[in-house]
Amino acid sequence: MTTEAGPLSAEQTTAVLSAAVRAPSVHNSQPWRFHVTASGIELRADPARRLPIADPDDRELRIACGAALFNLRLALLREGVEPSVTLLPNGPTGALAIVRYAGDAHLSPADAVLYAAITRRRTNRKPFEDQSVDTEARHDLVRAAELGHARLEVMSDPEDRAAMRRMLLAAHAQQLADPAWAAEFAEWVGRSQAARDGVRLASSGPQPEPQDAWVFRDFALGQGAARTPGKDFETEPMIAVLATYVDDAYAQLQAGEALQRVLLTATSLGLAASFLSQLIEVDQAREDLRELLGDAVHPQVVLRIGYGSPVAAAPRRPIEEVLDVD
């Protein structure tokens, strides 16, 4: 890329977009594009990277793009540019958000901590340590969600957790029984080390086993290494639900920004996270979960959080593949 856009040099533009694409997405599908102009950057969905079976309403697509938008905000501040963001989830141009350059700015100490966590954040599908997340860290994660205009509900009641496990098991079984879902899933996971998107085999985590307290997906499609004896998943992970107060495209973009703030906060605290997406993707499970939380909120993401061992970074496509320039 050789373009310059407004106050950003070509090198700065590359740095900003490189930070943005470090956001998480379902199956590492990376469903975003960026349109760079002299006045700002448009964030657009990439329709070629939709998951029409798992995510027919583009809920998770918008959440992923919202997470990329939060990284983009931090990266612009890091480059000394104030971002002015307009969310346009149903805009006529196809943009989900327009980020305009609004003058000079600086990265606050709190935001600097989050920015530093962008390249260290991972989706960790491996077992975590059997160690509870301390109360102060939980409060920090809840506060991070609040700053993103969302709510993080830590599921601590044993009966609620048991109900969630039943929902998860039913949702998981429903998806596995759907040949179309299984075919779509197989397209994105178990990929080689050379892949620039999807879930590489090396990042797939251990094979699920009957003794697992929570249901996990087989991202290796049966090709993963056998689990080392004694290396089962933790028995009582921290399970948290990120929820919004309304459920529309605008709120889902905001949920993505709040999610990334929570994940970067977790990373800065030495915590790891992975997703229990079945509870969101299956309509009945999502409705049951909403009833469990109370009808005042809408679940958008379910997280498993704890203290994990290091894992490799997931691949990202070259910036040239996600960039459009005026």
N, C-alpha and C positions, 0 to 999 in steps of 0.2 A: 504494500500500500504506500502510495506517495502523496496522498492528498493532505492538504491542510484545511482546517475548518475553523473559521473565526479565530478566537484567541488560542486555539490549540495547534501546535505543530503536528507534523505527520507522526513523529515519535510519540508525542503526548496522546494523540488520538489512538494509536495502537495500544499504548499502555492502558488507557481508559477502557477500551473495548476488551482487552485481554483480562482485565479485572471483572468486567460484566459477565463474560461467558463462564466464569468459574462458579456460577450459581448451580444448584442442583436441579435435576429434572427427572421425570419418571423414566427409568431405564436408560438414563443419560442420553435422552433423545435430542436435547439441545434445540428446542423448538422456537428459536428466535432469529431475527435479522435486525440489522441496524442501518438506518438511512441517515447519512451524515450530510449536513448542509452547512452553509456559512453561519447560520444562526443557532444551530443546535443539532440534536440527534433524535431521530424518531426510533422508537422501539416497536418492532412489528413482529407478529407471529409468523412462523414459517409453516404454511399449510402442508407442505410436503412431509413434515415431521409430526403430524398429528398421530394420535393413537385412537382410531375411531371405535375400536372395540372396548378397550379399557377406559377410555376417556371420551365418550361420544359427545359430551356437551362442552368439551375444551376447558373444563374446570382446572384440571391439573396443568394444562398448557398455560393458562393465564397465571396460575400460581408460580410456575417456573419462570415465566417472563417477569412477574413482579419481583422475584428474588434477584434476577439479573438487573432489574431497575435499581434495586437498593444498592447493589455493588457499583452500578454506574454512578449513582449519587456520590458515594464515598470516594470513588476514583476521581471524579471531577473536583471535589473539594481538595483532594490530595494534590491536584495540579493547579490549585489556586483559583478555580472557577466556581462561582456560585450557580448551582443548578436550580432552575425554575421549572417545576414539573407539572404537567397537565395530563391527567389520566383520561384517555378517550377509548374505553374498551369497545364502544360501538361506533367509533368514528368513521366518517365516509372515506377516508384515505386508507383505511386498513391499519393505521397505527394504533397501538395499544396505549402508548404514552408519547408525549412530546417533551423533550428536555431542552430548554432554551438556556443559553449562556446569559446570566443575569448580573454579571459584574465580577469583581474580585472577591475572594473568600479565603479562608484558611481552615485547616482541619483541626477540630477541637481535640484535646487529649483523649476524650472518650471515643470519638470517632476514629482517632488514630489507632486505638486498640482494636477496633473492629476492622479497620482497613488491613492491619497487619495479619489478621486472622483469615483473610480471603484465600490466600494461597495455601494455608494450613488446614482449612476445613476439608473434611472427607465424609463420605457416607461409609460408615463402618459396619459391615455385615457380619463381622466376626463376633464370637462370644466376648462379653464384657466381664470385668472382675465382679465377684460377689461383694460389692461394696456400695452402700447407699450413697446417693448424692446428698451432700449436706444441706441443711436448711438454708443457709445463706446463699448458696449457689442456686437453689430452687427459687428463692425470692428474686435473684438477679434475672433469671430466665423469665419469670412471670412479669417482672417490670419491663423487660425488653419487649415482650408482646404488647404490653399496654402502650409503650411508646410508639408502636406501630399500629395503634388503633384496633387492636385485636385482644383476645383473651387466651391465656394458656392455662388450661385446667389440668392440674396434676392429679392423676387418678390414684388415690391412696386407700380408699375404702375397699376392704377385701371383697365385699359383695359386688361392688361396681367392677372391680378388676375381673372377677369370675364371670360376670355378665359379658364383659368385653371379650374375654377369651372365647366364650361360646359364639358370640357374633363373628369373631375373626375366623373361627373354625368353619362356620357355615359359609361365610363369604369366600373363603379360600377354596372350599370344596365346590362351590357353585362355579367359580372361575375355572378350576381345573376340569370340570365336566363340560365346558363349552369349547368345542373344537376351534372355533374362530378366535377365541381369546388365547388358547394355547398356541395357535399358529402365529398370532401377532407377537406374543411374548417370546417365542423362539426366534423371531427375526432380530430381536434386540439384545439377547443375552448369550452368554457362553462364547463370546467373541475372542479372536486371537489377540496377541499382544500388539500386533500392528494396527489394530482398529483405532479410529479416531473418534468414535462415538459408540453408544451402547455399553453394555457391561462386559468387560473383559473377563475371561475365565479366572485370571489371577485375582480379581476383585470380587468374585462371586460369593465368597464366604464358604463355610463348611456345608456338607450335605445335611439337610434336615433329617432328624431322627425322631422316633416315636416318643422318647422321653422329654423332648423339648416342651417347656411349659407354655411357650407361645408359638404360634404357627409361623414358620418362615418359608419364603419361596426358594425354590431350587434354581438359582441364577446360573448354575453350571449345567443344567439340563442333564444331570446324571454323570457328568464328566469330571466333577470335582474330586479333590483328594479326600480319602477317608478321614474321618475325624480322629484326632489323636485321643487315646483313652484318657479320661479324666478332664477333657477339654469341652465339656458341655456348656451350653448357654447358661447365663446367670439365671437363677430361679426367680428373682424379684427385681427386674429392671424398673427404672423409673419410666412410667408410661404417661405421656402428656398429650392432650388434644388441643391443637390450635384452632380457635373458633372465631367467627365474626358475628356481628349483631344483625346483619342482613345478609342475604345470599343472592347476589347478582354479580355480573361481570366486574363491576367496579370494586366490590368488596373482595372478590377473588384476587384481583391485582394487589389490593392492599394486604391481603393475607400473605401473598408471596413476599412482599416487602417485610412484613412482620416476621415471617418464617425465617428469612435470611438474617434479620437482626438477632433472632433467638439462636440460630445456629452459629453465627459468628461469636455471640456472647458465650455460648457453650464451649466453642473452640478456645476462646481466650481463657476459660476457666479450667482447661485441661480435660474437658468432657468430649465424648464421642456420641454420635447419633446415627440412627437409621430409621427407616419408615415402615409402617404397617399400612400400606396403601389399600389393601383389600377392604378395609373398613370405610374408605371413602369412595372407592370405585363401584362397589355394589350398592345399588340404591336402597335396598331393604336394610342393609347393615348401617348405612349412613343415617337413615331415618331412625333406626333403633338406637343408635348412638346419640342422636339429637335428643331423643326422649329421655335417655339416661342422664344427659347433661342438663336437661330442662329446655323447654321450647323457646327460651329467650335467645339462644345462640345457635349457630349453624357450624357443625364441625367441618373443617377444611383440610387438616393434616393431622395424622397420628404419628407421634414420635416415640421411639425407644431411645433412652438416654442413659449413659453410664460412663464408666472409666474403661476405655478400651486400649488395646495394643495398637502400635502404629500400622497404618495401611498405606499403600501407594496411592498417589493421586490418579483420579480417573482421567482419561484422555479428553482433549478438546480439539475441535476442528480448527484449522487455520483461520485467522481473522478474515482473510480474503474471501472465505466461503460464506461468511455471514454479513458481509459489508456491501452496502449500496452507497454510491457517492454522487452528489450533484456536482 
